[in-house]
Amino acid sequence: MHGNEKDCCDMRGMLGFLILFLLSKKPMHGQELATEIAKRKEEKKLSPGTIYPALKSLRDMGFISEEKEGKTIVYSLTARGDNALKIAKRKFVKTFFGVFQD
């Protein structure tokens, strides 16, 4: 199933793609996501002004859900988010296939 553009996360900057990928492994809270992304990008931790708008956007698109655990909000991938991740992976491979081949 290929889906249309509205069924896929925005890959500009790849932040949405990374969030969906990480949440496909396990549910996480915002700071945990920020730390994991920073490790992968070898940068300092993302600011709340970067991570939370991305999470809100993904939630508004129905790709992730949130559940309060005390004062912490834990984000999980939805079925629609899982499908969006599959589409994004195909786009990623199509876009970057051959980049590392000479």
N, C-alpha and C positions, 0 to 999 in steps of 0.2 A: 504494500500500500504506500503510495507516494505522498498523498496529501497535497494541499496547496500552500501558498506562501503564508497564509494566516495561521497555519498549523505548525509553523516552525518558529523557533526563537530567532531574534535578531542576532546575527553573528558579528556585527560590527564590534570590534574590540574583544569579541569572544567571551565577554563576562557572563552573559546568559548561558552560553554553551557550557562553560566551566561549572556554573552553578548547577545546571541540570545534570551534568556528568557526576558531580560530587554527590548530589542527592540521590542519584541512581544507585549509589553504593550503600548509603544509609541516611536516615533523617539527621539533620543538624540544625543548630541555632546559628544566628547571624555571625557572631564572633568566631565560631568554629569554622564557618565557611570562609570568612575573611582570612583566617590564619592558614587554612589549607590552600587557598588561592595564592596567597603571598609566598608560601613555600614553593609552589609550582612555578611561579613567575620570578622567584629569587629576588623579591622586593620586600619592602616593609609592608606591614599589614594594611589592608585596604581601610579607608576611612568609612565611618558610618554613612557619610554623605555619598559614598560610591556604592556600597553594598546594599543598603536598604532601599534606595529607589529601584535598583535592579530586581530585588526580591519582590517589591510591590508590583512592578510591571509584570513579572512572571506569574505572580498570584492573580493579577487582574486578567491575564490571558488564560487562566485556568490550568497552567502548567505545574504549579505547586500549590500545596495547601499548608495551612499553618494551624498549630495546636498549642495552646498555652499550657505550660507546665510550671506552675508557680508564677514567677515573674518573667520566666524565659519563654520565648516563642520558638517552637521547633518546626522547621520546614520539612516537607516531604514531597516527593515527586508524585504527581497524579498520573492516571492512565493517559490523559492527554499530553502531559509533560513527557512521559516515556515515549510516546509516539513522536513528539517534537524533537526529542533527543535523537531518535533513530533517523529522522529526516535530516537533522543538522549534521550527524555523523556522515551520512551519504554526501551531503553538500561539501563537507570538509574534505573528504577523500577525493571527490571530483575536482575540487578547486586546487588542492595541494598535491595530488598524485603526480609524481615525477619531479617534484621540487628538489628532492635529495638525490636524484639519479643524474649521472653525467653521461 
